[in-house]
Structures are given as structure tokens and as C-alpha cells.
Amino acid sequence: MSLPAFHEGERAVQARVGAGIREKLAEIGPRVIRDFMPDQHREFFEQLPFVAVGSVDAQGQPWASVLAAAPGFMHSPDAHTLELNVQALAGDPLQDILKDGASIGLLGLEPHTRRRNRMNGVVRGVTGAGFVVHVEQSFGNCPKYIQAREPVYSNVGRRQPVIREGSQLDAAARRLIERADTLFIATSYAGTSAGRAGGVDVSHRGGKPGFVRVDGDGTLTMPDFAGNFFFNTLGNIAVNPRAGLLFIDFDSGDLLYIAVTAEIVWDGPELQSFAGAQRLMRFRVQSMRLVESSLPLRWGEAELSPVLETTGAWA
């Protein structure tokens, strides 16, 4: 890739975290962030029963979503293309966003092996059966903070889900968040100088159950642990604070979509009191949508990531 691997927001966060990190990543970024999918990634996506998705609606709001079907619903005919033969789930904001030319971020995740790979691109060829993504960025992610639970596609007994919406979190949404050990976050940046480094990202975050704190006013606070120092999510937030969160109830299949305004907390007593946290992320809720019994997956028992043993909990 001849264009920079990271945009201005990502580079600013890299520089703030440590001297030399931005320079080091400027060197290795073009080698590990490709404009094509290596064969290993192509085969990986093809074996998955679900994929996390990041998108942006017409009002500029990012949304984190999930697509699910029997393994094989994703197919890569060549290194620059991923075909997805699947439709958005009922009630998913993605239903109104999937159009030719839309930016999209994909996160392939295999929780029981803790493998994950990212791919960002542009939507092409939308039909009633699915759509195609033209690859712009492809790169791997480390296995940290992934809870090992095995997903199995199951379309038996599905019903039309109940959808509840509001401007603030309701009691059911709070309960789901308070026991969650996993979330997905979508962010975006569309700066004119971003090149391939712009577009939409969707990322995974994991922690001990309850790692996302729900305050009385509905504000959410979450520790941000050490990662790969790319800072795709934090870099986007640094220049565009709008974000979308997705929480999954792994028992019921409920999906909770939340539109938020995000900020990064770099220091202070809250940060110092949470073992392992490098920063905090704070989210102010703009709207929520809870879709009951939506996700057609069944999950095995969860095994928390071993790297979480040294992390703390909210007092």
C-alpha cells in the first residue's frame, strides 16, 4: 500500500501513548495492513457462522451489527473480494444502510479458538440474497480478551423478534450490559486525507463480566486494555466521537444496539483504581434498540481469556 496505513487520529493517539510508537507503526503498518486478503484470511472468513459488521447510516451515526448464517455464507473468489450471501437481521440498523458504495468494516471472530481478522472495504452488488465487499484494508488482530465460547448456527424455532427502542437504556438493557463480558464497537472517520486508512472500523472488546459500568444517568464506562497499538477505534474517536455499540445476550440471542457519543479518559482516580486499564472509554447514550431472540446462534460454555486474570473490576 503506497498510502499511509494510519490516518491523523490514529497517529495522534499512537504518539500520545508513547514516544516512538507512531514512528515504529508508520514503518510496519504498510507491511501488516494490506489492500488484499491473504489466503489464510479468505479461508478463515469462509468457515465462520457469523461476522461482526460496522456501518454508518445517512445521519453519520456508526452502528455495530452482526450477520449470521450457516458456515459458507461468506466466500472469497479472489484476494480483493468477499461475497456474503446473507441478509441483515430483523431490526438491525444495517437493513437501511446496505447500499452500493457504502463503507463497511468486518470483524471475523472465532471465539473458541480466539482467532480474529479484520477487513474494511466498500459494499458492491447489493441484491436480495446478499452483497459483495471490495477489500480496502485487511489485517489480523491478537487473541487477547476474547472469551472462548463456540458458536453454532441454529435456525430452528426462530420467531419474529420483539423490538424495543428508546432514547435511554431501559431496565432490560441495563441488566444485559451489567453482566456482559463482550461488546463490539463501530467507529468511523471520513477525513479527506485519510485514503484507505479512513472508512468504518468494528472492533471487539472483552473483560470480566461487568467490565462495562452503568452509571445512574445511563452513562457507560469501560476500561481500555493494552492492545496492538494500532488504535483504530481510539483514533477514530479522537476525530469523530460518534460510535455504535453492540451487546449480545449469549443465552437468549437478544441483541442490544446503542448509539453513543464517546470520549477517552486518559488519567484520573477512576483509571488508577482499575487494574490493567491503560485508559477508560466513556459513552453517553443517544439511543438504544433491543431486539429480542434475534441472533440464530447457540453458544457453548464461556471460558474467560487468561489475560484477564490480572485485570480489575469496578468498585
Contacts in CASP RR format, 6 or more apart in sequence:
PFRMAT RR
TARGET T0000
AUTHOR 0000-0000-0000
METHOD contacts of the structure
MODEL  1
MSLPAFHEGERAVQARVGAGIREKLAEIGPRVIRDFMPDQHREFFEQLPF
VAVGSVDAQGQPWASVLAAAPGFMHSPDAHTLELNVQALAGDPLQDILKD
GASIGLLGLEPHTRRRNRMNGVVRGVTGAGFVVHVEQSFGNCPKYIQARE
PVYSNVGRRQPVIREGSQLDAAARRLIERADTLFIATSYAGTSAGRAGGV
DVSHRGGKPGFVRVDGDGTLTMPDFAGNFFFNTLGNIAVNPRAGLLFIDF
DSGDLLYIAVTAEIVWDGPELQSFAGAQRLMRFRVQSMRLVESSLPLRWG
EAELSPVLETTGAWA
1 30 0 8 1.000
1 33 0 8 1.000
1 34 0 8 1.000
1 35 0 8 1.000
1 196 0 8 1.000
3 195 0 8 1.000
3 196 0 8 1.000
3 197 0 8 1.000
4 11 0 8 1.000
4 26 0 8 1.000
4 195 0 8 1.000
4 197 0 8 1.000
5 25 0 8 1.000
5 26 0 8 1.000
5 29 0 8 1.000
5 30 0 8 1.000
5 33 0 8 1.000
5 197 0 8 1.000
6 14 0 8 1.000
6 25 0 8 1.000
6 26 0 8 1.000
6 29 0 8 1.000
6 197 0 8 1.000
6 230 0 8 1.000
7 189 0 8 1.000
7 191 0 8 1.000
7 193 0 8 1.000
7 194 0 8 1.000
7 195 0 8 1.000
7 197 0 8 1.000
7 198 0 8 1.000
7 235 0 8 1.000
7 239 0 8 1.000
8 193 0 8 1.000
8 194 0 8 1.000
8 239 0 8 1.000
9 189 0 8 1.000
9 231 0 8 1.000
9 235 0 8 1.000
9 236 0 8 1.000
9 238 0 8 1.000
9 239 0 8 1.000
10 197 0 8 1.000
10 230 0 8 1.000
10 231 0 8 1.000
10 232 0 8 1.000
10 234 0 8 1.000
10 235 0 8 1.000
10 236 0 8 1.000
10 238 0 8 1.000
11 22 0 8 1.000
11 26 0 8 1.000
12 235 0 8 1.000
12 238 0 8 1.000
13 231 0 8 1.000
13 234 0 8 1.000
13 235 0 8 1.000
13 238 0 8 1.000
13 264 0 8 1.000
14 21 0 8 1.000
14 22 0 8 1.000
14 25 0 8 1.000
14 229 0 8 1.000
14 230 0 8 1.000
14 231 0 8 1.000
15 21 0 8 1.000
15 22 0 8 1.000
16 266 0 8 1.000
17 229 0 8 1.000
17 231 0 8 1.000
17 278 0 8 1.000
21 229 0 8 1.000
25 229 0 8 1.000
25 230 0 8 1.000
32 139 0 8 1.000
32 140 0 8 1.000
33 137 0 8 1.000
33 138 0 8 1.000
33 139 0 8 1.000
33 230 0 8 1.000
34 137 0 8 1.000
34 138 0 8 1.000
34 139 0 8 1.000
35 80 0 8 1.000
35 135 0 8 1.000
35 136 0 8 1.000
35 137 0 8 1.000
35 138 0 8 1.000
35 196 0 8 1.000
36 79 0 8 1.000
36 80 0 8 1.000
36 135 0 8 1.000
36 138 0 8 1.000
37 45 0 8 1.000
37 76 0 8 1.000
37 79 0 8 1.000
37 80 0 8 1.000
37 82 0 8 1.000
37 119 0 8 1.000
37 135 0 8 1.000
37 138 0 8 1.000
38 79 0 8 1.000
38 138 0 8 1.000
39 79 0 8 1.000
41 117 0 8 1.000
41 119 0 8 1.000
41 138 0 8 1.000
41 140 0 8 1.000
42 76 0 8 1.000
42 79 0 8 1.000
42 82 0 8 1.000
44 108 0 8 1.000
44 110 0 8 1.000
44 115 0 8 1.000
44 117 0 8 1.000
45 51 0 8 1.000
45 74 0 8 1.000
45 76 0 8 1.000
45 82 0 8 1.000
45 106 0 8 1.000
45 108 0 8 1.000
45 117 0 8 1.000
45 119 0 8 1.000
46 71 0 8 1.000
46 72 0 8 1.000
46 74 0 8 1.000
46 75 0 8 1.000
46 76 0 8 1.000
47 71 0 8 1.000
47 72 0 8 1.000
47 110 0 8 1.000
48 71 0 8 1.000
48 72 0 8 1.000
48 74 0 8 1.000
48 108 0 8 1.000
48 109 0 8 1.000
48 110 0 8 1.000
49 68 0 8 1.000
49 69 0 8 1.000
49 70 0 8 1.000
49 71 0 8 1.000
49 73 0 8 1.000
49 151 0 8 1.000
49 152 0 8 1.000
49 153 0 8 1.000
49 297 0 8 1.000
50 66 0 8 1.000
50 67 0 8 1.000
50 68 0 8 1.000
50 69 0 8 1.000
50 109 0 8 1.000
50 151 0 8 1.000
50 153 0 8 1.000
50 295 0 8 1.000
50 297 0 8 1.000
51 66 0 8 1.000
51 67 0 8 1.000
51 68 0 8 1.000
51 74 0 8 1.000
51 84 0 8 1.000
51 106 0 8 1.000
51 107 0 8 1.000
51 108 0 8 1.000
51 109 0 8 1.000
52 64 0 8 1.000
52 65 0 8 1.000
52 66 0 8 1.000
52 106 0 8 1.000
52 107 0 8 1.000
52 108 0 8 1.000
52 109 0 8 1.000
52 184 0 8 1.000
52 202 0 8 1.000
52 204 0 8 1.000
52 246 0 8 1.000
53 64 0 8 1.000
53 65 0 8 1.000
53 66 0 8 1.000
53 67 0 8 1.000
53 94 0 8 1.000
53 104 0 8 1.000
53 105 0 8 1.000
53 106 0 8 1.000
53 107 0 8 1.000
53 186 0 8 1.000
53 202 0 8 1.000
54 62 0 8 1.000
54 63 0 8 1.000
54 64 0 8 1.000
54 65 0 8 1.000
54 94 0 8 1.000
54 104 0 8 1.000
54 105 0 8 1.000
54 106 0 8 1.000
54 186 0 8 1.000
54 200 0 8 1.000
54 201 0 8 1.000
54 202 0 8 1.000
55 62 0 8 1.000
55 63 0 8 1.000
55 65 0 8 1.000
55 93 0 8 1.000
55 94 0 8 1.000
55 97 0 8 1.000
55 98 0 8 1.000
55 102 0 8 1.000
55 103 0 8 1.000
55 104 0 8 1.000
55 105 0 8 1.000
55 186 0 8 1.000
55 200 0 8 1.000
56 62 0 8 1.000
56 63 0 8 1.000
56 97 0 8 1.000
56 102 0 8 1.000
56 103 0 8 1.000
56 186 0 8 1.000
56 188 0 8 1.000
56 200 0 8 1.000
57 63 0 8 1.000
57 93 0 8 1.000
57 96 0 8 1.000
57 97 0 8 1.000
58 96 0 8 1.000
58 97 0 8 1.000
60 188 0 8 1.000
60 242 0 8 1.000
61 242 0 8 1.000
61 244 0 8 1.000
61 259 0 8 1.000
61 286 0 8 1.000
62 186 0 8 1.000
62 187 0 8 1.000
62 188 0 8 1.000
62 200 0 8 1.000
62 242 0 8 1.000
62 243 0 8 1.000
62 244 0 8 1.000
63 93 0 8 1.000
63 94 0 8 1.000
63 97 0 8 1.000
63 186 0 8 1.000
63 244 0 8 1.000
63 246 0 8 1.000
63 257 0 8 1.000
63 259 0 8 1.000
64 184 0 8 1.000
64 185 0 8 1.000
64 186 0 8 1.000
64 202 0 8 1.000
64 244 0 8 1.000
64 245 0 8 1.000
64 246 0 8 1.000
64 257 0 8 1.000
65 88 0 8 1.000
65 89 0 8 1.000
65 92 0 8 1.000
65 93 0 8 1.000
65 94 0 8 1.000
65 186 0 8 1.000
65 246 0 8 1.000
65 257 0 8 1.000
66 89 0 8 1.000
66 92 0 8 1.000
66 184 0 8 1.000
66 246 0 8 1.000
66 248 0 8 1.000
66 255 0 8 1.000
66 295 0 8 1.000
67 73 0 8 1.000
67 84 0 8 1.000
67 86 0 8 1.000
67 88 0 8 1.000
67 89 0 8 1.000
67 94 0 8 1.000
68 86 0 8 1.000
68 89 0 8 1.000
68 153 0 8 1.000
68 295 0 8 1.000
68 296 0 8 1.000
68 297 0 8 1.000
69 85 0 8 1.000
69 86 0 8 1.000
69 153 0 8 1.000
69 296 0 8 1.000
70 153 0 8 1.000
70 155 0 8 1.000
71 153 0 8 1.000
72 85 0 8 1.000
73 84 0 8 1.000
73 85 0 8 1.000
73 86 0 8 1.000
74 82 0 8 1.000
74 83 0 8 1.000
74 84 0 8 1.000
74 85 0 8 1.000
74 86 0 8 1.000
75 82 0 8 1.000
75 83 0 8 1.000
75 85 0 8 1.000
76 82 0 8 1.000
76 83 0 8 1.000
77 83 0 8 1.000
79 135 0 8 1.000
80 134 0 8 1.000
80 135 0 8 1.000
81 132 0 8 1.000
81 133 0 8 1.000
81 134 0 8 1.000
81 135 0 8 1.000
82 106 0 8 1.000
82 119 0 8 1.000
82 132 0 8 1.000
82 133 0 8 1.000
82 135 0 8 1.000
83 130 0 8 1.000
83 131 0 8 1.000
83 132 0 8 1.000
83 133 0 8 1.000
84 130 0 8 1.000
84 131 0 8 1.000
84 132 0 8 1.000
84 133 0 8 1.000
85 129 0 8 1.000
85 130 0 8 1.000
86 130 0 8 1.000
87 128 0 8 1.000
87 129 0 8 1.000
87 130 0 8 1.000
88 94 0 8 1.000
88 95 0 8 1.000
88 98 0 8 1.000
89 255 0 8 1.000
89 291 0 8 1.000
89 294 0 8 1.000
89 295 0 8 1.000
90 160 0 8 1.000
90 161 0 8 1.000
90 163 0 8 1.000
90 291 0 8 1.000
90 294 0 8 1.000
91 161 0 8 1.000
91 163 0 8 1.000
91 289 0 8 1.000
91 291 0 8 1.000
91 294 0 8 1.000
92 255 0 8 1.000
92 257 0 8 1.000
92 291 0 8 1.000
92 294 0 8 1.000
93 257 0 8 1.000
93 289 0 8 1.000
98 123 0 8 1.000
98 126 0 8 1.000
98 131 0 8 1.000
99 123 0 8 1.000
99 126 0 8 1.000
100 123 0 8 1.000
100 124 0 8 1.000
100 125 0 8 1.000
100 126 0 8 1.000
101 122 0 8 1.000
101 123 0 8 1.000
101 124 0 8 1.000
102 122 0 8 1.000
102 123 0 8 1.000
103 120 0 8 1.000
103 121 0 8 1.000
103 122 0 8 1.000
103 123 0 8 1.000
103 188 0 8 1.000
103 190 0 8 1.000
103 198 0 8 1.000
103 199 0 8 1.000
103 200 0 8 1.000
104 120 0 8 1.000
104 121 0 8 1.000
104 122 0 8 1.000
104 123 0 8 1.000
104 133 0 8 1.000
104 200 0 8 1.000
105 118 0 8 1.000
105 119 0 8 1.000
105 120 0 8 1.000
105 121 0 8 1.000
105 186 0 8 1.000
105 199 0 8 1.000
105 200 0 8 1.000
105 201 0 8 1.000
105 202 0 8 1.000
106 118 0 8 1.000
106 119 0 8 1.000
106 120 0 8 1.000
106 121 0 8 1.000
106 133 0 8 1.000
106 202 0 8 1.000
107 116 0 8 1.000
107 117 0 8 1.000
107 118 0 8 1.000
107 141 0 8 1.000
107 184 0 8 1.000
107 202 0 8 1.000
107 203 0 8 1.000
107 204 0 8 1.000
108 116 0 8 1.000
108 117 0 8 1.000
108 118 0 8 1.000
108 119 0 8 1.000
109 115 0 8 1.000
109 116 0 8 1.000
109 146 0 8 1.000
109 204 0 8 1.000
110 116 0 8 1.000
111 146 0 8 1.000
111 147 0 8 1.000
111 148 0 8 1.000
111 149 0 8 1.000
111 150 0 8 1.000
111 151 0 8 1.000
112 148 0 8 1.000
112 149 0 8 1.000
112 150 0 8 1.000
112 151 0 8 1.000
112 300 0 8 1.000
113 148 0 8 1.000
114 143 0 8 1.000
114 146 0 8 1.000
114 148 0 8 1.000
114 305 0 8 1.000
115 143 0 8 1.000
116 140 0 8 1.000
116 141 0 8 1.000
116 143 0 8 1.000
116 146 0 8 1.000
116 204 0 8 1.000
117 138 0 8 1.000
117 139 0 8 1.000
117 140 0 8 1.000
117 141 0 8 1.000
118 137 0 8 1.000
118 138 0 8 1.000
118 139 0 8 1.000
118 140 0 8 1.000
118 141 0 8 1.000
118 201 0 8 1.000
118 202 0 8 1.000
118 232 0 8 1.000
119 133 0 8 1.000
119 135 0 8 1.000
119 137 0 8 1.000
119 138 0 8 1.000
120 135 0 8 1.000
120 136 0 8 1.000
120 137 0 8 1.000
120 138 0 8 1.000
120 198 0 8 1.000
120 199 0 8 1.000
120 200 0 8 1.000
120 201 0 8 1.000
121 133 0 8 1.000
121 134 0 8 1.000
121 135 0 8 1.000
121 136 0 8 1.000
121 137 0 8 1.000
121 199 0 8 1.000
122 133 0 8 1.000
122 134 0 8 1.000
122 136 0 8 1.000
123 131 0 8 1.000
123 132 0 8 1.000
123 133 0 8 1.000
124 131 0 8 1.000
124 132 0 8 1.000
124 133 0 8 1.000
124 134 0 8 1.000
125 131 0 8 1.000
125 132 0 8 1.000
136 196 0 8 1.000
136 199 0 8 1.000
137 196 0 8 1.000
137 197 0 8 1.000
139 230 0 8 1.000
141 204 0 8 1.000
141 228 0 8 1.000
142 227 0 8 1.000
142 228 0 8 1.000
143 305 0 8 1.000
144 225 0 8 1.000
144 226 0 8 1.000
144 227 0 8 1.000
144 305 0 8 1.000
144 307 0 8 1.000
145 204 0 8 1.000
145 205 0 8 1.000
145 206 0 8 1.000
145 207 0 8 1.000
145 225 0 8 1.000
145 305 0 8 1.000
145 307 0 8 1.000
145 308 0 8 1.000
146 204 0 8 1.000
146 206 0 8 1.000
146 305 0 8 1.000
147 181 0 8 1.000
147 182 0 8 1.000
147 206 0 8 1.000
147 207 0 8 1.000
147 302 0 8 1.000
147 303 0 8 1.000
147 304 0 8 1.000
147 305 0 8 1.000
148 302 0 8 1.000
148 303 0 8 1.000
148 305 0 8 1.000
149 250 0 8 1.000
149 299 0 8 1.000
149 300 0 8 1.000
149 301 0 8 1.000
149 302 0 8 1.000
149 303 0 8 1.000
150 299 0 8 1.000
150 300 0 8 1.000
151 297 0 8 1.000
151 298 0 8 1.000
151 299 0 8 1.000
151 300 0 8 1.000
152 297 0 8 1.000
152 298 0 8 1.000
152 299 0 8 1.000
152 300 0 8 1.000
153 296 0 8 1.000
153 297 0 8 1.000
154 296 0 8 1.000
154 297 0 8 1.000
154 298 0 8 1.000
155 296 0 8 1.000
158 293 0 8 1.000
158 296 0 8 1.000
159 293 0 8 1.000
161 291 0 8 1.000
161 292 0 8 1.000
161 293 0 8 1.000
161 294 0 8 1.000
162 291 0 8 1.000
162 292 0 8 1.000
162 293 0 8 1.000
163 289 0 8 1.000
163 290 0 8 1.000
163 291 0 8 1.000
163 292 0 8 1.000
164 170 0 8 1.000
164 172 0 8 1.000
164 289 0 8 1.000
164 290 0 8 1.000
164 292 0 8 1.000
165 287 0 8 1.000
165 288 0 8 1.000
165 289 0 8 1.000
165 290 0 8 1.000
166 287 0 8 1.000
166 288 0 8 1.000
166 289 0 8 1.000
167 285 0 8 1.000
167 286 0 8 1.000
167 287 0 8 1.000
167 288 0 8 1.000
168 218 0 8 1.000
168 285 0 8 1.000
168 288 0 8 1.000
169 177 0 8 1.000
169 214 0 8 1.000
169 218 0 8 1.000
169 258 0 8 1.000
169 285 0 8 1.000
169 288 0 8 1.000
170 288 0 8 1.000
170 290 0 8 1.000
172 254 0 8 1.000
172 290 0 8 1.000
173 256 0 8 1.000
173 258 0 8 1.000
173 288 0 8 1.000
173 290 0 8 1.000
174 214 0 8 1.000
174 218 0 8 1.000
176 247 0 8 1.000
176 249 0 8 1.000
176 254 0 8 1.000
176 256 0 8 1.000
176 290 0 8 1.000
177 210 0 8 1.000
177 212 0 8 1.000
177 214 0 8 1.000
177 220 0 8 1.000
177 247 0 8 1.000
177 256 0 8 1.000
178 210 0 8 1.000
178 212 0 8 1.000
178 214 0 8 1.000
179 209 0 8 1.000
179 210 0 8 1.000
180 209 0 8 1.000
180 210 0 8 1.000
180 211 0 8 1.000
180 212 0 8 1.000
180 247 0 8 1.000
180 248 0 8 1.000
181 206 0 8 1.000
181 207 0 8 1.000
181 208 0 8 1.000
181 209 0 8 1.000
181 210 0 8 1.000
181 211 0 8 1.000
181 302 0 8 1.000
181 304 0 8 1.000
182 204 0 8 1.000
182 205 0 8 1.000
182 206 0 8 1.000
182 207 0 8 1.000
182 247 0 8 1.000
182 248 0 8 1.000
183 204 0 8 1.000
183 205 0 8 1.000
183 206 0 8 1.000
183 212 0 8 1.000
183 222 0 8 1.000
183 245 0 8 1.000
183 246 0 8 1.000
183 247 0 8 1.000
184 202 0 8 1.000
184 203 0 8 1.000
184 204 0 8 1.000
184 205 0 8 1.000
184 245 0 8 1.000
184 246 0 8 1.000
185 202 0 8 1.000
185 203 0 8 1.000
185 205 0 8 1.000
185 233 0 8 1.000
185 243 0 8 1.000
185 244 0 8 1.000
185 245 0 8 1.000
185 246 0 8 1.000
186 200 0 8 1.000
186 201 0 8 1.000
186 202 0 8 1.000
186 203 0 8 1.000
186 243 0 8 1.000
186 244 0 8 1.000
186 245 0 8 1.000
186 246 0 8 1.000
187 200 0 8 1.000
187 201 0 8 1.000
187 203 0 8 1.000
187 232 0 8 1.000
187 233 0 8 1.000
187 235 0 8 1.000
187 236 0 8 1.000
187 237 0 8 1.000
187 240 0 8 1.000
187 242 0 8 1.000
187 243 0 8 1.000
187 244 0 8 1.000
187 262 0 8 1.000
188 198 0 8 1.000
188 199 0 8 1.000
188 200 0 8 1.000
188 201 0 8 1.000
188 236 0 8 1.000
188 240 0 8 1.000
188 242 0 8 1.000
189 197 0 8 1.000
189 198 0 8 1.000
189 199 0 8 1.000
189 235 0 8 1.000
189 236 0 8 1.000
189 239 0 8 1.000
189 240 0 8 1.000
190 198 0 8 1.000
190 199 0 8 1.000
190 240 0 8 1.000
191 198 0 8 1.000
191 239 0 8 1.000
201 232 0 8 1.000
201 233 0 8 1.000
201 236 0 8 1.000
203 232 0 8 1.000
203 233 0 8 1.000
205 222 0 8 1.000
205 224 0 8 1.000
206 305 0 8 1.000
206 308 0 8 1.000
207 223 0 8 1.000
207 225 0 8 1.000
207 304 0 8 1.000
207 305 0 8 1.000
207 308 0 8 1.000
207 311 0 8 1.000
208 304 0 8 1.000
208 308 0 8 1.000
208 311 0 8 1.000
208 312 0 8 1.000
208 313 0 8 1.000
210 313 0 8 1.000
210 314 0 8 1.000
211 222 0 8 1.000
211 223 0 8 1.000
211 311 0 8 1.000
211 313 0 8 1.000
211 314 0 8 1.000
212 220 0 8 1.000
212 221 0 8 1.000
212 222 0 8 1.000
213 220 0 8 1.000
213 221 0 8 1.000
213 222 0 8 1.000
213 314 0 8 1.000
214 220 0 8 1.000
215 221 0 8 1.000
218 285 0 8 1.000
219 282 0 8 1.000
219 283 0 8 1.000
219 284 0 8 1.000
219 285 0 8 1.000
220 245 0 8 1.000
220 258 0 8 1.000
220 260 0 8 1.000
220 282 0 8 1.000
220 283 0 8 1.000
220 285 0 8 1.000
221 265 0 8 1.000
221 270 0 8 1.000
221 280 0 8 1.000
221 281 0 8 1.000
221 282 0 8 1.000
221 283 0 8 1.000
222 280 0 8 1.000
222 281 0 8 1.000
222 282 0 8 1.000
222 283 0 8 1.000
223 274 0 8 1.000
223 276 0 8 1.000
223 277 0 8 1.000
223 278 0 8 1.000
223 279 0 8 1.000
223 280 0 8 1.000
223 281 0 8 1.000
223 311 0 8 1.000
223 312 0 8 1.000
224 234 0 8 1.000
224 264 0 8 1.000
224 277 0 8 1.000
224 278 0 8 1.000
224 279 0 8 1.000
224 280 0 8 1.000
224 281 0 8 1.000
225 276 0 8 1.000
225 277 0 8 1.000
225 278 0 8 1.000
225 311 0 8 1.000
226 276 0 8 1.000
226 278 0 8 1.000
233 243 0 8 1.000
234 264 0 8 1.000
234 279 0 8 1.000
234 281 0 8 1.000
236 243 0 8 1.000
237 243 0 8 1.000
237 262 0 8 1.000
237 263 0 8 1.000
237 264 0 8 1.000
237 281 0 8 1.000
238 264 0 8 1.000
241 261 0 8 1.000
241 262 0 8 1.000
241 263 0 8 1.000
242 259 0 8 1.000
242 260 0 8 1.000
242 261 0 8 1.000
242 262 0 8 1.000
243 259 0 8 1.000
243 260 0 8 1.000
243 261 0 8 1.000
243 262 0 8 1.000
243 283 0 8 1.000
244 257 0 8 1.000
244 258 0 8 1.000
244 259 0 8 1.000
244 260 0 8 1.000
245 256 0 8 1.000
245 257 0 8 1.000
245 258 0 8 1.000
245 260 0 8 1.000
245 283 0 8 1.000
246 255 0 8 1.000
246 256 0 8 1.000
246 257 0 8 1.000
246 258 0 8 1.000
247 255 0 8 1.000
247 256 0 8 1.000
247 258 0 8 1.000
248 254 0 8 1.000
248 255 0 8 1.000
248 256 0 8 1.000
248 295 0 8 1.000
249 255 0 8 1.000
249 256 0 8 1.000
250 299 0 8 1.000
250 302 0 8 1.000
251 299 0 8 1.000
252 292 0 8 1.000
252 293 0 8 1.000
253 292 0 8 1.000
253 293 0 8 1.000
253 294 0 8 1.000
253 295 0 8 1.000
253 297 0 8 1.000
254 290 0 8 1.000
254 291 0 8 1.000
254 292 0 8 1.000
254 293 0 8 1.000
254 294 0 8 1.000
254 295 0 8 1.000
255 290 0 8 1.000
255 291 0 8 1.000
255 294 0 8 1.000
255 295 0 8 1.000
256 288 0 8 1.000
256 289 0 8 1.000
256 290 0 8 1.000
256 291 0 8 1.000
257 288 0 8 1.000
257 289 0 8 1.000
257 290 0 8 1.000
257 291 0 8 1.000
258 283 0 8 1.000
258 285 0 8 1.000
258 287 0 8 1.000
258 288 0 8 1.000
258 289 0 8 1.000
259 285 0 8 1.000
259 286 0 8 1.000
259 287 0 8 1.000
259 288 0 8 1.000
260 283 0 8 1.000
260 284 0 8 1.000
260 285 0 8 1.000
260 286 0 8 1.000
261 283 0 8 1.000
261 284 0 8 1.000
261 286 0 8 1.000
262 281 0 8 1.000
262 282 0 8 1.000
262 283 0 8 1.000
262 284 0 8 1.000
263 281 0 8 1.000
263 282 0 8 1.000
264 279 0 8 1.000
264 280 0 8 1.000
264 281 0 8 1.000
264 282 0 8 1.000
265 271 0 8 1.000
265 279 0 8 1.000
265 280 0 8 1.000
265 281 0 8 1.000
265 282 0 8 1.000
266 279 0 8 1.000
270 280 0 8 1.000
271 277 0 8 1.000
271 279 0 8 1.000
271 280 0 8 1.000
273 315 0 8 1.000
274 280 0 8 1.000
274 311 0 8 1.000
274 312 0 8 1.000
274 313 0 8 1.000
274 314 0 8 1.000
275 310 0 8 1.000
275 311 0 8 1.000
275 312 0 8 1.000
276 310 0 8 1.000
276 311 0 8 1.000
276 312 0 8 1.000
277 311 0 8 1.000
277 312 0 8 1.000
END
